């Protein structure tokens, strides 16, 4: 799909630091966000293309996928402008489904590697991997039910009715 690239706005709050190569990240201010949101473009799904919304260069696709038999939503961050990128190369994402936060903006993404390691490990190694993931903050343990949750979860995701909010400091 040939999507127009919106002009990059200099209205971001990045500050300089003593190291000229380092950058302190500041998300765009309210005015810059309002302009970017007002300038968003809907690209309808025509001629075999999938529908998407383009917001400040980021493409967000939402479509019915017959192969998955589901509503599929994908976010393409490879087109994100520099002023939305943190120094580590990531873009802060906050995702909600209905009123449930499924991805917090300031949490680091849980790596699929942790899941793969936990799935492949025997019981003894699984506990060591889990302990390491808890230590580095890739998982947090629910104080109410002791369920291990991905660092991006805003509340406990245990299969039971827990739902305890994530601790503020993890």
matplotlib code that plots the C-alpha trace (Angstrom):
import matplotlib.pyplot as plt

x = [0.0, 1.4, 0.6, 1.6, 4.2, 3.0, 5.4, 7.5, 6.6, 9.4, 6.9, 8.3, 9.9, 13.2, 15.9, 19.6, 22.0, 25.7, 26.5, 25.7, 24.9, 22.5, 18.8, 16.4, 13.0, 9.9, 6.7, 5.2, 3.2, -0.6, -0.6, 1.6, -0.5, -3.7, -2.2, -1.1, -4.5, -6.3, -4.1, -4.6, -5.5, -7.8, -6.6, -9.6, -9.1, -9.4, -8.0, -6.8, -5.1, -6.1, -7.7, -5.5, -5.2, -2.0, -1.2, 2.0, 3.6, 2.5, 0.2, -2.5, -4.3, -7.7, -9.4, -11.4, -9.0, -10.8, -7.7, -7.6, -11.4, -10.8, -10.5, -6.8, -5.1, -1.5, 0.6, 3.6, 6.2, 8.9, 7.5, 7.5, 9.2, 12.2, 10.3, 8.2, 11.1, 12.7, 16.5, 16.2, 14.4, 10.9, 7.7, 5.6, 2.3, -0.7, -3.4, -6.9, -9.6, -12.9, -11.8, -9.0, -5.4, -3.5, -0.3, 1.0, 2.8, 5.7, 6.3, 8.9, 7.5, 7.7, 10.1, 8.8, 12.2, 11.0, 7.9, 9.9, 12.4, 9.7, 7.9, 11.0, 12.5, 12.1, 10.7, 14.1, 15.2, 11.7, 11.9, 15.4, 14.2, 11.1, 13.2, 15.5, 12.6, 11.1, 14.5, 15.0, 11.3, 10.2, 7.5, 5.8, 4.2, 0.7, 0.7, -2.7, -2.6, 1.1, 0.5, 3.4, 2.3, 4.1, 5.5, 3.1, 0.0, -1.9, -3.6, -3.2, -4.0, -4.4, -7.0, -9.0, -11.0, -8.1, -7.6, -5.5, -3.9, -0.2, 2.0, 3.1, 6.7, 7.9]
y = [0.0, 3.4, 5.6, 9.2, 10.2, 13.0, 15.9, 15.4, 17.9, 19.5, 20.0, 17.4, 17.8, 16.1, 17.7, 17.7, 16.2, 16.8, 13.9, 15.3, 11.7, 10.9, 12.0, 12.3, 11.1, 13.2, 12.2, 15.0, 17.5, 17.9, 20.4, 18.2, 15.1, 17.1, 18.1, 14.6, 13.1, 15.8, 15.0, 11.3, 9.7, 6.7, 4.5, 2.4, -1.2, -0.9, -3.0, -5.7, -3.4, -3.7, -0.7, 1.3, 4.6, 6.5, 8.6, 10.6, 8.1, 5.0, 2.6, 0.8, -1.9, -3.4, -5.9, -9.1, -12.0, -15.1, -17.3, -16.5, -16.2, -13.0, -9.3, -8.7, -5.5, -4.8, -1.8, -1.1, 0.9, 0.7, 3.9, 5.8, 9.2, 9.8, 12.1, 9.1, 6.8, 6.2, 6.0, 2.2, 2.3, 1.5, 3.4, 3.6, 1.7, 1.7, -0.8, -1.3, -3.7, -2.4, -1.0, -3.6, -2.5, -5.2, -3.2, -0.4, 2.5, 2.5, -1.2, -3.1, -5.7, -9.2, -11.1, -14.2, -15.7, -15.9, -17.8, -20.1, -20.8, -21.5, -23.8, -25.8, -26.0, -28.9, -28.0, -27.1, -24.9, -23.3, -22.0, -20.5, -18.8, -17.5, -16.2, -14.4, -12.9, -11.7, -10.2, -8.2, -7.1, -9.1, -10.6, -9.4, -11.6, -10.8, -10.0, -11.5, -14.9, -15.2, -15.5, -14.5, -11.8, -10.2, -6.8, -5.1, -6.4, -3.7, -6.2, -9.9, -12.2, -15.4, -17.8, -17.2, -14.1, -12.2, -9.1, -7.4, -4.2, -4.4, -2.9, 0.7, -0.1, -3.3]
z = [0.0, -0.9, 2.1, 2.0, 4.6, 6.8, 7.4, 10.5, 13.2, 15.2, 18.1, 20.4, 23.8, 23.4, 25.5, 25.1, 27.6, 28.2, 25.8, 22.3, 21.0, 23.9, 23.8, 26.7, 25.4, 25.9, 24.3, 22.1, 24.1, 24.0, 21.1, 18.9, 19.7, 18.9, 15.5, 14.7, 15.6, 13.6, 10.6, 10.8, 7.5, 6.9, 4.0, 3.1, 2.0, -1.7, -4.6, -2.2, 0.3, 3.9, 5.7, 8.0, 9.9, 9.6, 12.6, 12.5, 10.2, 12.1, 10.3, 12.4, 10.5, 11.6, 9.5, 9.6, 8.9, 7.5, 8.0, 11.8, 12.0, 14.1, 14.0, 13.4, 14.5, 13.6, 14.3, 12.1, 14.0, 11.4, 9.9, 13.2, 13.1, 15.3, 17.8, 18.8, 19.3, 22.8, 22.9, 22.9, 19.5, 20.8, 20.6, 23.8, 23.3, 25.5, 24.3, 25.7, 24.7, 26.0, 29.4, 30.0, 29.6, 27.8, 27.2, 29.3, 27.6, 30.0, 30.4, 28.3, 26.0, 27.3, 25.1, 23.4, 24.4, 28.1, 27.0, 24.8, 27.6, 30.1, 27.7, 26.9, 30.4, 32.9, 36.3, 37.9, 35.0, 34.7, 38.3, 37.6, 34.4, 36.2, 39.1, 36.7, 34.8, 38.1, 39.1, 35.9, 35.8, 32.8, 35.1, 38.2, 40.9, 42.0, 45.7, 46.2, 44.3, 43.5, 39.7, 37.5, 35.0, 32.1, 33.0, 30.6, 32.4, 34.3, 36.5, 37.4, 34.5, 36.5, 35.1, 38.3, 39.3, 40.8, 38.7, 41.4, 40.0, 39.2, 42.0, 41.2, 41.7, 40.1]

ax = plt.figure().add_subplot(projection="3d")
ax.plot(x, y, z, "-o")
ax.set_aspect("equal")
plt.show()
